[in-house]
């Protein structure tokens, strides 16, 4: 799962923004591919008479319109007029992060934390960007700083849990995700990740309960359906597993792993032709991902079934 970022700050709310985060924005980030920023594609007009605070609000308007390219240009203009404007660096970091430019996002968040060493959500976003760029070791100290500054910042505990998960520290990951869940009990991604970690400890039944709870909160959570189906398959509940894996594919059409596991379940259920079709789909999507190992594994399953 991807780390979670905070919301954009306005001039007046920069000190308050550390107290909450935006579920809707995060869901959009997860579902949509990053937008590439190419400033040459459009002409962004920067009003010469606007001050830095006014430019900041203009940049936020670009964000609301979904124009990250324009937002980046405007936030940078605000910084040029006032290099001490913390909110502009913070918002610039968010715009870069949403566009998939993690290197510049990290730099912007670092600048924000240097200007305001007590800006908890900026530390959380810095850690999230570092984690998303594959550097959990760098992320952990910044996420720890975020929760030290704001012990009620659930998103920072969530990101810290993911960072410890990346470092294979299961106990620390579970502890931090539980803190996040206590602060935000209606967060399906936190519950889902707890299920994954609990399953690694061998408690499949408890993991199943967590996946089911995540699905109660988000009935379109493809990954939760997939892991629920896989766990049920391990327990020998083949038909129920098939149903859950099929649900995963309703909400994520190109889910190669779900097609492959569905094929395994269909083989166990004696549904040979259905299994062949599932493995064919899995192979096609694994090929799209350039995942040669699993594409070949899918093909072996197809050949074995056809020859049996």
Secondary structure as GFF3:
##gff-version 3
##sequence-region A 1 308
A	DSSP	three_ten_helix	17	19	.	.	.	ID=ss1
A	DSSP	alpha_helix	23	31	.	.	.	ID=ss2
A	DSSP	three_ten_helix	39	41	.	.	.	ID=ss3
A	DSSP	alpha_helix	52	64	.	.	.	ID=ss4
A	DSSP	alpha_helix	68	81	.	.	.	ID=ss5
A	DSSP	alpha_helix	86	98	.	.	.	ID=ss6
A	DSSP	alpha_helix	102	115	.	.	.	ID=ss7
A	DSSP	alpha_helix	120	132	.	.	.	ID=ss8
A	DSSP	alpha_helix	136	149	.	.	.	ID=ss9
A	DSSP	alpha_helix	154	166	.	.	.	ID=ss10
A	DSSP	alpha_helix	170	183	.	.	.	ID=ss11
A	DSSP	alpha_helix	188	200	.	.	.	ID=ss12
A	DSSP	alpha_helix	204	217	.	.	.	ID=ss13
A	DSSP	alpha_helix	222	234	.	.	.	ID=ss14
A	DSSP	alpha_helix	238	251	.	.	.	ID=ss15
A	DSSP	alpha_helix	256	268	.	.	.	ID=ss16
A	DSSP	alpha_helix	272	288	.	.	.	ID=ss17
A	DSSP	alpha_helix	292	307	.	.	.	ID=ss18
###
